[in-house]
Structure formats: C-alpha cells, structure tokens
Amino acid sequence: MPAPALLGAASDTVYGLDADVVVRLLVATLLGGIIGLEREASDQAAGLRTHIAVALGAALFGVVSTLGFVEFDRPRSETVLQADVTRVASNVVVGIGFLGAGVIFRQRGSIKNLTTAASLWAVAAIGLASGVGDPTTAAVATAILLISLVLLRPVRTLVRHRWAKRSVTVIVHLAEGADPAPVLAAFEQGEVDSRPVELRKSEGRLALSADVTAAPDVLLAWMTRLSAVPGVDTIDED
C-alpha cells in the first residue's frame, strides 16, 4: 500500500530524529490508546497501557521492517546479501498470539477475555500498518474496531437474553431425610437440557448436581419452580 506524502521515505530529520518515524510511532500510540480506553472502561485485564504497548511495539517492528534493511534492497547482481522484510511482520502476528492467549482463561464453565485477546491482535495489526507508513488504513481499522466494541454491545446483550443458551452446574441440597425422587423428576421433565444427575451425600444430607443448559429466562423460571419442590433446602449455581 503506498504511503502518504507526509510519511514518505524522504522525511526530514528533527534534532537527529526521523520525523517520518516519529509520526508513525505517535499515530500507532494514539490509535492503540483509543482501543485501550474502551477496554479500560470495560474493566478488562488488558487495558490502556497494554494496548498502547502492543500498538507501539508492532509499529516499531513495522518501522524496522521498512526502514531498517534499506541497504540490503539491491539487485542480486550487485550483492549476495538479501533481506526478507516480510518476516518481521509475520513474526509480529505469531508473537501477539502468545500475548493474547495469556489473557484468556476459563471460569465456571465459560471462557473469559476472548474479546480483549482479539482486540490485542487487531491493535497489533493497526500498529503494524502505522509502522509501515499507512496511517489512513490504521485509522479506518481503529474506527471499525471501536464501533464493533461499543455500538454492538447492546446487540450482544439482546441476543444473549433472547436467544442464547446458558450452561451452569446446578447443585440441589435436600433437607435431612427428604426424598430425592421429586427433584430427579424435575431434572427429567425436559424444560432444560441436563446432563446425567449425580447424587452424593454431603454433611449427612443428600445433594443432587447436574450440568444444565437453557435460555436465561427459562433457566431462572425452572430454578424457581425447583426451589418449591418438597424437600429442597438450597440451590447453588456454579
């Protein structure tokens, strides 16, 4: 992609610094910070500073790949030394994968921070685009990513409440001497999709547990009715 004139190869230097390089790094820092602010506001593990660091690092790799090997960019008839600058960019993609995987974790049967890991991956690409001298594309990508993170949040909430199913482990503690048959029947009625029910004894009382999947409103209504079954003492959700 051709770079704008402002970021061309023939940039002036300011106090020994290449103004072209400075602009590229500052643009990457700004764009990465915009995404980082949204993640910070959402109280995510990777926030403002992490996204700035990723964007700035990727931009620096982009600068190195485009400007650091200029002396090797000669015809093979003139020199035997050659450099494949695309390897720098490809290794940024590989490297950011390890960082993204580090923020993903499993909690209570669900995967957390997938969106943050994806935003880190996208911010690395944004920084790399800025680093190789294409801030316009980087800015457009930032705008699209920010819109998807902010404006699509209500859509995600609507989908989750109306159509998405939720999987939880339901543990029903029975009163001492209670018959487990009515509770077993409630699990088998078909209102929710439940795995095989486990029956165990805890502190002298029976407890039944099973993995249950259903829409949130259906699950809540089912658990409300389950709490009214004779012999049910408490219901825990994990």
Contacts in CASP RR format, 6 or more apart in sequence:
PFRMAT RR
TARGET T0000
AUTHOR 0000-0000-0000
METHOD contacts of the structure
MODEL  1
MPAPALLGAASDTVYGLDADVVVRLLVATLLGGIIGLEREASDQAAGLRT
HIAVALGAALFGVVSTLGFVEFDRPRSETVLQADVTRVASNVVVGIGFLG
AGVIFRQRGSIKNLTTAASLWAVAAIGLASGVGDPTTAAVATAILLISLV
LLRPVRTLVRHRWAKRSVTVIVHLAEGADPAPVLAAFEQGEVDSRPVELR
KSEGRLALSADVTAAPDVLLAWMTRLSAVPGVDTIDED
1 132 0 8 1.000
1 134 0 8 1.000
1 137 0 8 1.000
3 9 0 8 1.000
3 132 0 8 1.000
3 133 0 8 1.000
3 134 0 8 1.000
4 133 0 8 1.000
4 135 0 8 1.000
4 136 0 8 1.000
6 20 0 8 1.000
6 23 0 8 1.000
7 20 0 8 1.000
7 23 0 8 1.000
7 24 0 8 1.000
7 133 0 8 1.000
7 134 0 8 1.000
7 135 0 8 1.000
8 20 0 8 1.000
8 133 0 8 1.000
9 20 0 8 1.000
9 67 0 8 1.000
11 18 0 8 1.000
11 19 0 8 1.000
11 20 0 8 1.000
11 21 0 8 1.000
12 19 0 8 1.000
13 19 0 8 1.000
14 22 0 8 1.000
18 67 0 8 1.000
20 133 0 8 1.000
21 63 0 8 1.000
21 67 0 8 1.000
23 135 0 8 1.000
24 59 0 8 1.000
24 63 0 8 1.000
24 130 0 8 1.000
24 131 0 8 1.000
24 133 0 8 1.000
24 135 0 8 1.000
25 56 0 8 1.000
25 59 0 8 1.000
25 60 0 8 1.000
25 63 0 8 1.000
25 130 0 8 1.000
25 131 0 8 1.000
27 59 0 8 1.000
27 130 0 8 1.000
27 135 0 8 1.000
27 138 0 8 1.000
27 139 0 8 1.000
28 55 0 8 1.000
28 56 0 8 1.000
28 57 0 8 1.000
28 58 0 8 1.000
28 59 0 8 1.000
28 126 0 8 1.000
28 127 0 8 1.000
28 130 0 8 1.000
28 131 0 8 1.000
28 138 0 8 1.000
29 52 0 8 1.000
29 55 0 8 1.000
29 56 0 8 1.000
29 59 0 8 1.000
31 55 0 8 1.000
31 123 0 8 1.000
31 126 0 8 1.000
31 127 0 8 1.000
31 130 0 8 1.000
31 138 0 8 1.000
31 139 0 8 1.000
31 142 0 8 1.000
32 51 0 8 1.000
32 52 0 8 1.000
32 54 0 8 1.000
32 55 0 8 1.000
32 123 0 8 1.000
32 126 0 8 1.000
32 127 0 8 1.000
32 142 0 8 1.000
33 48 0 8 1.000
33 51 0 8 1.000
33 52 0 8 1.000
33 55 0 8 1.000
34 142 0 8 1.000
34 146 0 8 1.000
35 51 0 8 1.000
35 55 0 8 1.000
35 119 0 8 1.000
35 122 0 8 1.000
35 123 0 8 1.000
35 126 0 8 1.000
35 142 0 8 1.000
35 145 0 8 1.000
35 146 0 8 1.000
35 149 0 8 1.000
36 46 0 8 1.000
36 47 0 8 1.000
36 48 0 8 1.000
36 50 0 8 1.000
36 51 0 8 1.000
36 52 0 8 1.000
36 119 0 8 1.000
36 123 0 8 1.000
37 48 0 8 1.000
38 146 0 8 1.000
38 149 0 8 1.000
38 150 0 8 1.000
39 46 0 8 1.000
39 47 0 8 1.000
39 48 0 8 1.000
39 51 0 8 1.000
39 116 0 8 1.000
39 119 0 8 1.000
39 149 0 8 1.000
40 47 0 8 1.000
40 48 0 8 1.000
42 149 0 8 1.000
44 113 0 8 1.000
44 115 0 8 1.000
44 116 0 8 1.000
45 103 0 8 1.000
45 113 0 8 1.000
45 116 0 8 1.000
46 100 0 8 1.000
46 103 0 8 1.000
46 113 0 8 1.000
46 116 0 8 1.000
46 117 0 8 1.000
46 119 0 8 1.000
46 120 0 8 1.000
47 116 0 8 1.000
50 120 0 8 1.000
51 119 0 8 1.000
51 120 0 8 1.000
51 123 0 8 1.000
54 96 0 8 1.000
54 99 0 8 1.000
54 120 0 8 1.000
54 123 0 8 1.000
54 124 0 8 1.000
54 127 0 8 1.000
55 123 0 8 1.000
55 124 0 8 1.000
55 126 0 8 1.000
55 127 0 8 1.000
55 130 0 8 1.000
56 127 0 8 1.000
57 127 0 8 1.000
58 92 0 8 1.000
58 96 0 8 1.000
58 123 0 8 1.000
58 124 0 8 1.000
58 125 0 8 1.000
58 126 0 8 1.000
58 127 0 8 1.000
58 128 0 8 1.000
58 131 0 8 1.000
59 127 0 8 1.000
59 128 0 8 1.000
59 130 0 8 1.000
59 131 0 8 1.000
60 131 0 8 1.000
61 88 0 8 1.000
61 89 0 8 1.000
61 91 0 8 1.000
61 92 0 8 1.000
61 128 0 8 1.000
61 131 0 8 1.000
62 88 0 8 1.000
62 89 0 8 1.000
62 92 0 8 1.000
62 127 0 8 1.000
62 128 0 8 1.000
62 131 0 8 1.000
62 132 0 8 1.000
63 131 0 8 1.000
63 132 0 8 1.000
64 88 0 8 1.000
65 85 0 8 1.000
65 86 0 8 1.000
65 88 0 8 1.000
65 89 0 8 1.000
65 132 0 8 1.000
66 85 0 8 1.000
66 131 0 8 1.000
66 132 0 8 1.000
66 133 0 8 1.000
69 83 0 8 1.000
69 85 0 8 1.000
72 79 0 8 1.000
72 81 0 8 1.000
72 82 0 8 1.000
72 83 0 8 1.000
73 83 0 8 1.000
76 82 0 8 1.000
89 128 0 8 1.000
89 132 0 8 1.000
92 124 0 8 1.000
92 128 0 8 1.000
93 124 0 8 1.000
93 125 0 8 1.000
96 120 0 8 1.000
96 121 0 8 1.000
96 124 0 8 1.000
97 117 0 8 1.000
97 121 0 8 1.000
99 120 0 8 1.000
100 116 0 8 1.000
100 117 0 8 1.000
100 120 0 8 1.000
100 121 0 8 1.000
101 117 0 8 1.000
102 117 0 8 1.000
103 113 0 8 1.000
103 116 0 8 1.000
103 117 0 8 1.000
103 120 0 8 1.000
104 111 0 8 1.000
104 112 0 8 1.000
104 113 0 8 1.000
104 114 0 8 1.000
104 117 0 8 1.000
105 111 0 8 1.000
105 112 0 8 1.000
105 113 0 8 1.000
106 112 0 8 1.000
108 168 0 8 1.000
108 238 0 8 1.000
109 167 0 8 1.000
110 167 0 8 1.000
115 149 0 8 1.000
119 145 0 8 1.000
119 149 0 8 1.000
122 141 0 8 1.000
122 145 0 8 1.000
123 145 0 8 1.000
125 141 0 8 1.000
126 138 0 8 1.000
126 141 0 8 1.000
126 142 0 8 1.000
126 145 0 8 1.000
127 138 0 8 1.000
129 135 0 8 1.000
129 137 0 8 1.000
129 138 0 8 1.000
129 141 0 8 1.000
130 138 0 8 1.000
160 216 0 8 1.000
161 216 0 8 1.000
161 217 0 8 1.000
162 215 0 8 1.000
163 215 0 8 1.000
164 215 0 8 1.000
164 216 0 8 1.000
165 213 0 8 1.000
165 214 0 8 1.000
165 215 0 8 1.000
166 213 0 8 1.000
166 214 0 8 1.000
166 215 0 8 1.000
166 216 0 8 1.000
166 219 0 8 1.000
167 211 0 8 1.000
167 212 0 8 1.000
167 213 0 8 1.000
168 211 0 8 1.000
168 212 0 8 1.000
168 219 0 8 1.000
168 237 0 8 1.000
168 238 0 8 1.000
169 209 0 8 1.000
169 210 0 8 1.000
169 211 0 8 1.000
169 212 0 8 1.000
169 237 0 8 1.000
169 238 0 8 1.000
170 194 0 8 1.000
170 209 0 8 1.000
170 210 0 8 1.000
170 211 0 8 1.000
170 212 0 8 1.000
170 223 0 8 1.000
170 226 0 8 1.000
170 235 0 8 1.000
170 236 0 8 1.000
170 237 0 8 1.000
171 207 0 8 1.000
171 208 0 8 1.000
171 209 0 8 1.000
171 235 0 8 1.000
171 236 0 8 1.000
171 237 0 8 1.000
171 238 0 8 1.000
172 183 0 8 1.000
172 207 0 8 1.000
172 208 0 8 1.000
172 209 0 8 1.000
172 226 0 8 1.000
172 232 0 8 1.000
172 234 0 8 1.000
172 235 0 8 1.000
173 202 0 8 1.000
173 205 0 8 1.000
173 206 0 8 1.000
173 207 0 8 1.000
173 232 0 8 1.000
173 233 0 8 1.000
173 234 0 8 1.000
173 235 0 8 1.000
173 236 0 8 1.000
174 180 0 8 1.000
174 183 0 8 1.000
174 205 0 8 1.000
174 206 0 8 1.000
174 207 0 8 1.000
174 208 0 8 1.000
174 231 0 8 1.000
174 232 0 8 1.000
174 233 0 8 1.000
175 205 0 8 1.000
175 231 0 8 1.000
175 232 0 8 1.000
175 233 0 8 1.000
176 204 0 8 1.000
176 205 0 8 1.000
177 205 0 8 1.000
177 206 0 8 1.000
178 206 0 8 1.000
178 230 0 8 1.000
178 231 0 8 1.000
178 232 0 8 1.000
178 233 0 8 1.000
179 230 0 8 1.000
179 231 0 8 1.000
180 199 0 8 1.000
180 206 0 8 1.000
180 208 0 8 1.000
182 229 0 8 1.000
182 230 0 8 1.000
182 231 0 8 1.000
183 208 0 8 1.000
183 226 0 8 1.000
183 229 0 8 1.000
183 231 0 8 1.000
183 232 0 8 1.000
184 197 0 8 1.000
184 208 0 8 1.000
186 222 0 8 1.000
186 225 0 8 1.000
186 226 0 8 1.000
186 229 0 8 1.000
187 194 0 8 1.000
187 197 0 8 1.000
187 208 0 8 1.000
187 210 0 8 1.000
187 212 0 8 1.000
188 194 0 8 1.000
191 214 0 8 1.000
191 218 0 8 1.000
191 222 0 8 1.000
192 212 0 8 1.000
192 213 0 8 1.000
192 214 0 8 1.000
192 218 0 8 1.000
192 219 0 8 1.000
192 222 0 8 1.000
193 212 0 8 1.000
193 213 0 8 1.000
193 214 0 8 1.000
194 210 0 8 1.000
194 211 0 8 1.000
194 212 0 8 1.000
194 213 0 8 1.000
195 210 0 8 1.000
195 211 0 8 1.000
195 212 0 8 1.000
196 210 0 8 1.000
197 208 0 8 1.000
197 209 0 8 1.000
197 210 0 8 1.000
198 208 0 8 1.000
198 209 0 8 1.000
198 210 0 8 1.000
199 206 0 8 1.000
199 207 0 8 1.000
199 208 0 8 1.000
200 206 0 8 1.000
200 207 0 8 1.000
200 209 0 8 1.000
201 207 0 8 1.000
205 233 0 8 1.000
212 219 0 8 1.000
212 222 0 8 1.000
214 222 0 8 1.000
223 235 0 8 1.000
223 237 0 8 1.000
226 232 0 8 1.000
226 235 0 8 1.000
227 235 0 8 1.000
END
